[in-house]
Amino acid sequence: MSQPAFVAVDWGTSSFRLWLVDRTGDILGERRSHEGMTTAGRLGFPAVLQSHLDAVGAADGLPVIICGMAGARQGWVEAGYVDTPAPLASILKQAVAVPGQNRDIRILPGIAQRDPKTPDVMRGEETQLLGVLGMDAAGDALVCMPGTHSKWVRANGGTVEGFATFMTGELFDVISRETILSHAVAGADEAPDIDAFKSAVISAFETPANAANLLFQVRSGQLLYGGTPSSAREKISGTLIGLELAGGLAGQMPENGITLVASGRLQTLYELAFDTVAVSIRSIGAEDAVRRGLSMAAQSIWNV
């Protein structure tokens, strides 16, 4: 039976994922919970982590590598940022040790873009990038990482040259819950309206300056011509994603194409959106990417 070599943790704002990993990268145990930074800040980061380590039978002294919001200023121990242009290898060199623990626990830093015209930060996505691109990727790349705050990253030769954050997921949540469009989507079922989504993507992608008007048309069109709540939901989603694609692509097409890093429903929606605007991509699961990045970090730090 394989022996555990390290523990990998992706610690977000509202989510916690832990994997017990052997030397070959195989997963020997796994834990998931909603004990993200917000909850862990109240319960105590060491207590939350230890409860999950005990649940997977992690031996005392087994090292732990962590990415995500545990390294934020409001997190466990601040891990700071690596400034762009940021070689992905430098993320591993600047991992921060958590003091006062009975095992070696390291937290990976985020990446900061300190440009007064386009200030930006990421925390957690840098580990996915490491898993997707590695440290010595040849050529330029454009990586789309959907989420509550989607990241579009420009990289070259294993170095993050710049990136932009789009609040697509958060805007969808706020618009569909807190605006007049909440009436349009009330009672929406799980059945997707693919045609409504694709049409909204094209409209926003081709005329991004009209985004606010396109969103209002979701409600006015429903009042005047009918339509289901599910169709309204897909129109909102398609409009926001089409708007993101217009900004993220902005006429650029790197020699290595575009890489989509996403999972679940987001992966499905973004693959459809890219296809709708006739942009080819390669798609990689977000969870696979972060695990691979954490494994690379463990290999670099502890040679496991």
BALOBA-1460 file (C-alpha; in Angstrom, 3 decimals):
// residues 304
<rec num="1" residu="m" x="0.000" y="0.000" z="0.000"/>
<rec num="2" residu="s" x="1.254" y="3.512" z="-0.874"/>
<rec num="3" residu="q" x="2.470" y="5.671" z="1.974"/>
<rec num="4" residu="p" x="1.321" y="9.282" z="2.332"/>
<rec num="5" residu="a" x="4.009" y="11.815" z="1.372"/>
<rec num="6" residu="f" x="2.251" y="15.112" z="2.064"/>
<rec num="7" residu="v" x="-1.113" y="16.814" z="2.502"/>
<rec num="8" residu="a" x="-2.410" y="19.332" z="-0.059"/>
<rec num="9" residu="v" x="-5.010" y="21.941" z="0.901"/>
<rec num="10" residu="d" x="-6.982" y="24.434" z="-1.199"/>
<rec num="11" residu="w" x="-8.423" y="26.853" z="1.377"/>
<rec num="12" residu="g" x="-10.875" y="29.339" z="-0.092"/>
<rec num="13" residu="t" x="-13.090" y="32.043" z="1.357"/>
<rec num="14" residu="s" x="-16.021" y="29.685" z="1.863"/>
<rec num="15" residu="s" x="-14.647" y="26.257" z="0.977"/>
<rec num="16" residu="f" x="-12.017" y="23.810" z="2.231"/>
<rec num="17" residu="r" x="-10.552" y="20.919" z="0.230"/>
<rec num="18" residu="l" x="-7.840" y="18.571" z="1.493"/>
<rec num="19" residu="w" x="-6.067" y="15.656" z="-0.153"/>
<rec num="20" residu="l" x="-3.733" y="13.059" z="1.343"/>
<rec num="21" residu="v" x="-1.174" y="12.384" z="-1.408"/>
<rec num="22" residu="d" x="1.518" y="9.763" z="-1.997"/>
<rec num="23" residu="r" x="4.859" y="10.179" z="-3.775"/>
<rec num="24" residu="t" x="3.374" y="9.411" z="-7.186"/>
<rec num="25" residu="g" x="0.633" y="12.025" z="-6.809"/>
<rec num="26" residu="d" x="-2.158" y="9.542" z="-6.187"/>
<rec num="27" residu="i" x="-4.921" y="10.573" z="-3.787"/>
<rec num="28" residu="l" x="-5.122" y="8.372" z="-0.692"/>
<rec num="29" residu="g" x="-7.743" y="10.383" z="1.192"/>
<rec num="30" residu="e" x="-9.924" y="13.436" z="0.657"/>
<rec num="31" residu="r" x="-11.949" y="15.899" z="2.701"/>
<rec num="32" residu="r" x="-14.323" y="18.716" z="1.697"/>
<rec num="33" residu="s" x="-16.231" y="21.205" z="3.796"/>
<rec num="34" residu="h" x="-17.573" y="24.746" z="3.939"/>
<rec num="35" residu="e" x="-14.986" y="25.708" z="6.560"/>
<rec num="36" residu="g" x="-13.355" y="28.364" z="4.429"/>
<rec num="37" residu="m" x="-11.417" y="31.369" z="5.670"/>
<rec num="38" residu="t" x="-14.502" y="33.020" z="7.145"/>
<rec num="39" residu="t" x="-15.486" y="30.003" z="9.251"/>
<rec num="40" residu="a" x="-11.907" y="29.032" z="10.100"/>
<rec num="41" residu="g" x="-11.234" y="32.536" z="11.341"/>
<rec num="42" residu="r" x="-13.932" y="31.992" z="13.940"/>
<rec num="43" residu="l" x="-13.151" y="28.370" z="14.839"/>
<rec num="44" residu="g" x="-9.383" y="28.674" z="14.527"/>
<rec num="45" residu="f" x="-7.322" y="27.601" z="11.505"/>
<rec num="46" residu="p" x="-5.218" y="25.019" z="13.422"/>
<rec num="47" residu="a" x="-8.330" y="23.343" z="14.849"/>
<rec num="48" residu="v" x="-10.091" y="23.128" z="11.486"/>
<rec num="49" residu="l" x="-7.031" y="21.724" z="9.731"/>
<rec num="50" residu="q" x="-6.305" y="19.198" z="12.487"/>
<rec num="51" residu="s" x="-9.868" y="17.863" z="12.426"/>
<rec num="52" residu="h" x="-9.496" y="17.012" z="8.743"/>
<rec num="53" residu="l" x="-5.977" y="15.633" z="9.166"/>
<rec num="54" residu="d" x="-7.320" y="13.303" z="11.856"/>
<rec num="55" residu="a" x="-10.201" y="12.262" z="9.598"/>
<rec num="56" residu="v" x="-7.825" y="11.068" z="6.838"/>
<rec num="57" residu="g" x="-5.346" y="9.560" z="9.293"/>
<rec num="58" residu="a" x="-2.476" y="11.908" z="8.486"/>
<rec num="59" residu="a" x="0.501" y="11.008" z="10.637"/>
<rec num="60" residu="d" x="2.105" y="13.536" z="12.974"/>
<rec num="61" residu="g" x="4.884" y="15.331" z="11.159"/>
<rec num="62" residu="l" x="3.438" y="14.810" z="7.647"/>
<rec num="63" residu="p" x="4.026" y="18.133" z="5.810"/>
<rec num="64" residu="v" x="1.134" y="20.265" z="4.566"/>
<rec num="65" residu="i" x="1.134" y="22.596" z="1.556"/>
<rec num="66" residu="i" x="-1.701" y="25.164" z="1.377"/>
<rec num="67" residu="c" x="-2.888" y="27.620" z="-1.241"/>
<rec num="68" residu="g" x="-5.729" y="30.124" z="-1.200"/>
<rec num="69" residu="m" x="-7.240" y="32.493" z="1.318"/>
<rec num="70" residu="a" x="-5.508" y="30.947" z="4.338"/>
<rec num="71" residu="g" x="-2.585" y="33.123" z="3.225"/>
<rec num="72" residu="a" x="-4.619" y="36.339" z="2.991"/>
<rec num="73" residu="r" x="-4.204" y="39.235" z="5.393"/>
<rec num="74" residu="q" x="-7.384" y="38.085" z="7.175"/>
<rec num="75" residu="g" x="-6.327" y="34.436" z="6.996"/>
<rec num="76" residu="w" x="-4.082" y="32.198" z="9.084"/>
<rec num="77" residu="v" x="-0.641" y="33.583" z="8.216"/>
<rec num="78" residu="e" x="-0.223" y="36.254" z="5.554"/>
<rec num="79" residu="a" x="1.731" y="34.871" z="2.607"/>
<rec num="80" residu="g" x="1.990" y="38.152" z="0.705"/>
<rec num="81" residu="y" x="2.275" y="38.454" z="-3.081"/>
<rec num="82" residu="v" x="4.781" y="37.905" z="-5.855"/>
<rec num="83" residu="d" x="4.725" y="40.910" z="-8.186"/>
<rec num="84" residu="t" x="4.235" y="40.672" z="-11.940"/>
<rec num="85" residu="p" x="6.075" y="39.816" z="-14.043"/>
<rec num="86" residu="a" x="6.004" y="36.779" z="-11.757"/>
<rec num="87" residu="p" x="7.946" y="33.600" z="-12.595"/>
<rec num="88" residu="l" x="5.814" y="30.711" z="-11.339"/>
<rec num="89" residu="a" x="8.946" y="29.207" z="-9.797"/>
<rec num="90" residu="s" x="9.185" y="32.219" z="-7.478"/>
<rec num="91" residu="i" x="5.826" y="31.298" z="-5.931"/>
<rec num="92" residu="l" x="7.402" y="28.121" z="-4.585"/>
<rec num="93" residu="k" x="10.466" y="29.949" z="-3.252"/>
<rec num="94" residu="q" x="8.314" y="32.405" z="-1.292"/>
<rec num="95" residu="a" x="6.080" y="29.868" z="0.461"/>
<rec num="96" residu="v" x="5.567" y="30.986" z="4.072"/>
<rec num="97" residu="a" x="5.996" y="28.599" z="7.015"/>
<rec num="98" residu="v" x="3.292" y="28.597" z="9.699"/>
<rec num="99" residu="p" x="5.030" y="29.022" z="13.064"/>
<rec num="100" residu="g" x="4.334" y="27.087" z="16.238"/>
<rec num="101" residu="q" x="3.088" y="23.859" z="14.618"/>
<rec num="102" residu="n" x="4.163" y="20.251" z="15.198"/>
<rec num="103" residu="r" x="4.519" y="19.691" z="11.461"/>
<rec num="104" residu="d" x="5.912" y="21.683" z="8.529"/>
<rec num="105" residu="i" x="3.022" y="23.721" z="7.099"/>
<rec num="106" residu="r" x="3.667" y="26.077" z="4.174"/>
<rec num="107" residu="i" x="1.293" y="28.570" z="2.568"/>
<rec num="108" residu="l" x="1.859" y="29.695" z="-1.020"/>
<rec num="109" residu="p" x="1.747" y="33.418" z="-1.843"/>
<rec num="110" residu="g" x="-0.572" y="35.071" z="-4.358"/>
<rec num="111" residu="i" x="0.334" y="37.318" z="-7.289"/>
<rec num="112" residu="a" x="-0.049" y="41.100" z="-7.398"/>
<rec num="113" residu="q" x="-0.158" y="43.410" z="-10.407"/>
<rec num="114" residu="r" x="1.102" y="46.724" z="-9.034"/>
<rec num="115" residu="d" x="0.088" y="48.958" z="-11.910"/>
<rec num="116" residu="p" x="-1.828" y="52.096" z="-10.885"/>
<rec num="117" residu="k" x="-3.879" y="51.882" z="-14.091"/>
<rec num="118" residu="t" x="-4.729" y="48.176" z="-13.742"/>
<rec num="119" residu="p" x="-4.160" y="47.090" z="-10.119"/>
<rec num="120" residu="d" x="-5.064" y="43.464" z="-9.512"/>
<rec num="121" residu="v" x="-4.480" y="40.526" z="-7.185"/>
<rec num="122" residu="m" x="-5.013" y="36.776" z="-7.207"/>
<rec num="123" residu="r" x="-4.746" y="34.177" z="-4.470"/>
<rec num="124" residu="g" x="-5.212" y="30.482" z="-5.184"/>
<rec num="125" residu="e" x="-5.343" y="30.804" z="-8.965"/>
<rec num="126" residu="e" x="-1.538" y="31.046" z="-9.103"/>
<rec num="127" residu="t" x="-1.391" y="27.420" z="-7.935"/>
<rec num="128" residu="q" x="-3.776" y="26.361" z="-10.696"/>
<rec num="129" residu="l" x="-1.552" y="28.202" z="-13.173"/>
<rec num="130" residu="l" x="1.453" y="26.311" z="-11.849"/>
<rec num="131" residu="g" x="-0.427" y="23.058" z="-12.411"/>
<rec num="132" residu="v" x="-1.482" y="24.051" z="-15.924"/>
<rec num="133" residu="l" x="1.635" y="25.766" z="-17.258"/>
<rec num="134" residu="g" x="4.446" y="24.389" z="-15.126"/>
<rec num="135" residu="m" x="7.524" y="26.509" z="-14.422"/>
<rec num="136" residu="d" x="9.156" y="26.355" z="-17.844"/>
<rec num="137" residu="a" x="6.263" y="26.593" z="-20.313"/>
<rec num="138" residu="a" x="7.429" y="27.655" z="-23.748"/>
<rec num="139" residu="g" x="5.751" y="30.460" z="-25.671"/>
<rec num="140" residu="d" x="2.927" y="32.750" z="-24.683"/>
<rec num="141" residu="a" x="-0.395" y="31.641" z="-23.270"/>
<rec num="142" residu="l" x="-3.754" y="33.115" z="-22.334"/>
<rec num="143" residu="v" x="-5.554" y="31.337" z="-19.497"/>
<rec num="144" residu="c" x="-9.215" y="31.864" z="-18.582"/>
<rec num="145" residu="m" x="-10.140" y="30.839" z="-15.029"/>
<rec num="146" residu="p" x="-13.892" y="31.345" z="-14.412"/>
<rec num="147" residu="g" x="-15.342" y="31.821" z="-10.967"/>
<rec num="148" residu="t" x="-16.897" y="34.334" z="-8.633"/>
<rec num="149" residu="h" x="-14.027" y="36.569" z="-9.738"/>
<rec num="150" residu="s" x="-12.810" y="35.234" z="-13.090"/>
<rec num="151" residu="k" x="-9.131" y="35.621" z="-13.943"/>
<rec num="152" residu="w" x="-7.660" y="36.098" z="-17.409"/>
<rec num="153" residu="v" x="-3.912" y="35.564" z="-17.277"/>
<rec num="154" residu="r" x="-1.216" y="36.332" z="-19.848"/>
<rec num="155" residu="a" x="1.882" y="34.190" z="-19.382"/>
<rec num="156" residu="n" x="5.066" y="33.618" z="-21.307"/>
<rec num="157" residu="g" x="7.785" y="31.057" z="-20.640"/>
<rec num="158" residu="g" x="6.437" y="30.164" z="-17.207"/>
<rec num="159" residu="t" x="6.144" y="33.824" z="-16.150"/>
<rec num="160" residu="v" x="2.855" y="35.598" z="-15.421"/>
<rec num="161" residu="e" x="3.198" y="38.880" z="-17.291"/>
<rec num="162" residu="g" x="-0.210" y="40.321" z="-16.410"/>
<rec num="163" residu="f" x="-3.813" y="39.481" z="-15.630"/>
<rec num="164" residu="a" x="-7.303" y="40.916" z="-15.287"/>
<rec num="165" residu="t" x="-10.132" y="40.028" z="-12.906"/>
<rec num="166" residu="f" x="-13.789" y="40.069" z="-13.985"/>
<rec num="167" residu="m" x="-16.496" y="39.978" z="-11.297"/>
<rec num="168" residu="t" x="-18.734" y="37.832" z="-13.500"/>
<rec num="169" residu="g" x="-19.897" y="35.297" z="-10.929"/>
<rec num="170" residu="e" x="-20.522" y="37.857" z="-8.218"/>
<rec num="171" residu="l" x="-22.413" y="40.140" z="-10.609"/>
<rec num="172" residu="f" x="-24.613" y="37.227" z="-11.707"/>
<rec num="173" residu="d" x="-25.458" y="36.484" z="-8.088"/>
<rec num="174" residu="v" x="-26.226" y="40.103" z="-7.209"/>
<rec num="175" residu="i" x="-28.175" y="40.867" z="-10.384"/>
<rec num="176" residu="s" x="-30.302" y="37.742" z="-10.197"/>
<rec num="177" residu="r" x="-31.063" y="38.248" z="-6.488"/>
<rec num="178" residu="e" x="-31.037" y="41.971" z="-5.735"/>
<rec num="179" residu="t" x="-32.289" y="43.766" z="-8.868"/>
<rec num="180" residu="i" x="-35.494" y="43.938" z="-10.868"/>
<rec num="181" residu="l" x="-34.261" y="40.876" z="-12.771"/>
<rec num="182" residu="s" x="-34.914" y="38.778" z="-9.670"/>
<rec num="183" residu="h" x="-38.584" y="38.775" z="-10.776"/>
<rec num="184" residu="a" x="-37.586" y="37.450" z="-14.199"/>
<rec num="185" residu="v" x="-35.702" y="34.433" z="-12.820"/>
<rec num="186" residu="a" x="-38.042" y="33.588" z="-9.918"/>
<rec num="187" residu="g" x="-38.929" y="29.895" z="-10.049"/>
<rec num="188" residu="a" x="-36.281" y="28.969" z="-12.628"/>
<rec num="189" residu="d" x="-35.732" y="25.215" z="-12.882"/>
<rec num="190" residu="e" x="-32.545" y="23.334" z="-13.701"/>
<rec num="191" residu="a" x="-33.320" y="22.901" z="-17.408"/>
<rec num="192" residu="p" x="-30.922" y="25.146" z="-19.384"/>
<rec num="193" residu="d" x="-32.078" y="27.221" z="-22.354"/>
<rec num="194" residu="i" x="-29.083" y="26.806" z="-24.634"/>
<rec num="195" residu="d" x="-30.411" y="29.017" z="-27.414"/>
<rec num="196" residu="a" x="-31.121" y="31.893" z="-25.020"/>
<rec num="197" residu="f" x="-27.635" y="31.592" z="-23.549"/>
<rec num="198" residu="k" x="-25.877" y="31.542" z="-26.923"/>
<rec num="199" residu="s" x="-27.866" y="34.475" z="-28.249"/>
<rec num="200" residu="a" x="-27.022" y="36.537" z="-25.158"/>
<rec num="201" residu="v" x="-23.322" y="35.645" z="-25.415"/>
<rec num="202" residu="i" x="-23.177" y="36.857" z="-29.032"/>
<rec num="203" residu="s" x="-25.019" y="40.114" z="-28.307"/>
<rec num="204" residu="a" x="-22.757" y="41.037" z="-25.382"/>
<rec num="205" residu="f" x="-19.587" y="39.887" z="-27.145"/>
<rec num="206" residu="e" x="-20.343" y="41.949" z="-30.241"/>
<rec num="207" residu="t" x="-21.672" y="45.045" z="-28.425"/>
<rec num="208" residu="p" x="-20.163" y="45.075" z="-24.916"/>
<rec num="209" residu="a" x="-20.938" y="48.790" z="-24.521"/>
<rec num="210" residu="n" x="-24.649" y="47.862" z="-24.507"/>
<rec num="211" residu="a" x="-24.349" y="45.383" z="-21.626"/>
<rec num="212" residu="a" x="-26.514" y="47.369" z="-19.185"/>
<rec num="213" residu="n" x="-29.227" y="47.711" z="-21.816"/>
<rec num="214" residu="l" x="-29.024" y="44.035" z="-22.768"/>
<rec num="215" residu="l" x="-29.563" y="43.088" z="-19.138"/>
<rec num="216" residu="f" x="-32.698" y="45.236" z="-18.856"/>
<rec num="217" residu="q" x="-34.035" y="43.622" z="-22.031"/>
<rec num="218" residu="v" x="-34.144" y="40.336" z="-20.129"/>
<rec num="219" residu="r" x="-37.033" y="41.752" z="-18.099"/>
<rec num="220" residu="s" x="-38.701" y="43.914" z="-20.748"/>
<rec num="221" residu="g" x="-38.611" y="41.105" z="-23.298"/>
<rec num="222" residu="q" x="-40.195" y="38.728" z="-20.816"/>
<rec num="223" residu="l" x="-42.980" y="41.225" z="-19.995"/>
<rec num="224" residu="l" x="-43.778" y="41.955" z="-23.646"/>
<rec num="225" residu="y" x="-43.180" y="38.610" z="-25.318"/>
<rec num="226" residu="g" x="-43.165" y="36.040" z="-22.539"/>
<rec num="227" residu="g" x="-40.450" y="33.557" z="-21.720"/>
<rec num="228" residu="t" x="-39.533" y="31.213" z="-18.909"/>
<rec num="229" residu="p" x="-37.556" y="32.064" z="-15.779"/>
<rec num="230" residu="s" x="-34.915" y="29.576" z="-16.951"/>
<rec num="231" residu="s" x="-34.563" y="31.455" z="-20.227"/>
<rec num="232" residu="a" x="-34.145" y="34.719" z="-18.314"/>
<rec num="233" residu="r" x="-31.459" y="33.167" z="-16.122"/>
<rec num="234" residu="e" x="-29.502" y="31.966" z="-19.152"/>
<rec num="235" residu="k" x="-29.790" y="35.390" z="-20.796"/>
<rec num="236" residu="i" x="-28.289" y="37.045" z="-17.724"/>
<rec num="237" residu="s" x="-25.528" y="34.445" z="-17.579"/>
<rec num="238" residu="g" x="-24.847" y="34.670" z="-21.312"/>
<rec num="239" residu="t" x="-24.727" y="38.461" z="-21.244"/>
<rec num="240" residu="l" x="-22.215" y="38.573" z="-18.393"/>
<rec num="241" residu="i" x="-20.024" y="35.812" z="-19.832"/>
<rec num="242" residu="g" x="-20.145" y="37.371" z="-23.319"/>
<rec num="243" residu="l" x="-19.089" y="40.672" z="-21.772"/>
<rec num="244" residu="e" x="-16.203" y="38.927" z="-19.992"/>
<rec num="245" residu="l" x="-15.043" y="37.225" z="-23.177"/>
<rec num="246" residu="a" x="-15.055" y="40.549" z="-25.025"/>
<rec num="247" residu="g" x="-12.805" y="42.083" z="-22.382"/>
<rec num="248" residu="g" x="-10.628" y="39.046" z="-21.822"/>
<rec num="249" residu="l" x="-9.899" y="38.400" z="-25.467"/>
<rec num="250" residu="a" x="-9.666" y="42.058" z="-26.559"/>
<rec num="251" residu="g" x="-8.303" y="41.055" z="-29.950"/>
<rec num="252" residu="q" x="-5.472" y="38.915" z="-28.586"/>
<rec num="253" residu="m" x="-4.888" y="35.313" z="-29.612"/>
<rec num="254" residu="p" x="-1.635" y="33.830" z="-28.259"/>
<rec num="255" residu="e" x="0.378" y="31.333" z="-30.261"/>
<rec num="256" residu="n" x="-0.488" y="28.546" z="-27.817"/>
<rec num="257" residu="g" x="-4.204" y="29.329" z="-27.944"/>
<rec num="258" residu="i" x="-6.466" y="29.729" z="-24.937"/>
<rec num="259" residu="t" x="-6.629" y="27.421" z="-21.939"/>
<rec num="260" residu="l" x="-9.837" y="27.183" z="-19.922"/>
<rec num="261" residu="v" x="-9.431" y="26.084" z="-16.299"/>
<rec num="262" residu="a" x="-12.856" y="25.261" z="-14.874"/>
<rec num="263" residu="s" x="-15.049" y="22.485" z="-13.506"/>
<rec num="264" residu="g" x="-18.716" y="21.546" z="-13.335"/>
<rec num="265" residu="r" x="-21.394" y="23.916" z="-14.634"/>
<rec num="266" residu="l" x="-18.903" y="26.726" z="-15.201"/>
<rec num="267" residu="q" x="-16.805" y="24.524" z="-17.448"/>
<rec num="268" residu="t" x="-19.887" y="23.623" z="-19.490"/>
<rec num="269" residu="l" x="-21.047" y="27.245" z="-19.813"/>
<rec num="270" residu="y" x="-17.656" y="28.654" z="-20.776"/>
<rec num="271" residu="e" x="-16.935" y="25.884" z="-23.271"/>
<rec num="272" residu="l" x="-20.289" y="26.682" z="-24.901"/>
<rec num="273" residu="a" x="-19.582" y="30.426" z="-24.817"/>
<rec num="274" residu="f" x="-16.175" y="30.066" z="-26.475"/>
<rec num="275" residu="d" x="-17.676" y="27.778" z="-29.109"/>
<rec num="276" residu="t" x="-20.457" y="30.296" z="-29.729"/>
<rec num="277" residu="v" x="-17.968" y="33.057" z="-30.580"/>
<rec num="278" residu="a" x="-15.856" y="30.612" z="-32.627"/>
<rec num="279" residu="v" x="-12.796" y="30.609" z="-30.353"/>
<rec num="280" residu="s" x="-11.043" y="27.276" z="-29.900"/>
<rec num="281" residu="i" x="-9.738" y="26.318" z="-26.474"/>
<rec num="282" residu="r" x="-8.219" y="23.466" z="-24.536"/>
<rec num="283" residu="s" x="-10.058" y="22.710" z="-21.314"/>
<rec num="284" residu="i" x="-8.537" y="21.533" z="-18.026"/>
<rec num="285" residu="g" x="-10.394" y="20.703" z="-14.812"/>
<rec num="286" residu="a" x="-9.826" y="23.305" z="-12.087"/>
<rec num="287" residu="e" x="-9.434" y="20.720" z="-9.352"/>
<rec num="288" residu="d" x="-6.914" y="18.720" z="-11.361"/>
<rec num="289" residu="a" x="-4.942" y="21.914" z="-11.943"/>
<rec num="290" residu="v" x="-4.784" y="22.957" z="-8.288"/>
<rec num="291" residu="r" x="-3.818" y="19.462" z="-7.114"/>
<rec num="292" residu="r" x="-1.068" y="19.306" z="-9.717"/>
<rec num="293" residu="g" x="0.188" y="22.734" z="-8.673"/>
<rec num="294" residu="l" x="0.210" y="21.788" z="-4.990"/>
<rec num="295" residu="s" x="2.070" y="18.573" z="-5.826"/>
<rec num="296" residu="m" x="4.707" y="20.544" z="-7.743"/>
<rec num="297" residu="a" x="5.088" y="22.823" z="-4.739"/>
<rec num="298" residu="a" x="5.512" y="19.859" z="-2.383"/>
<rec num="299" residu="q" x="8.079" y="18.325" z="-4.708"/>
<rec num="300" residu="s" x="10.029" y="21.575" z="-4.840"/>
<rec num="301" residu="i" x="9.942" y="22.252" z="-1.084"/>
<rec num="302" residu="w" x="10.335" y="18.758" z="0.387"/>
<rec num="303" residu="n" x="11.460" y="16.645" z="-2.599"/>
<rec num="304" residu="v" x="8.600" y="14.227" z="-1.921"/>
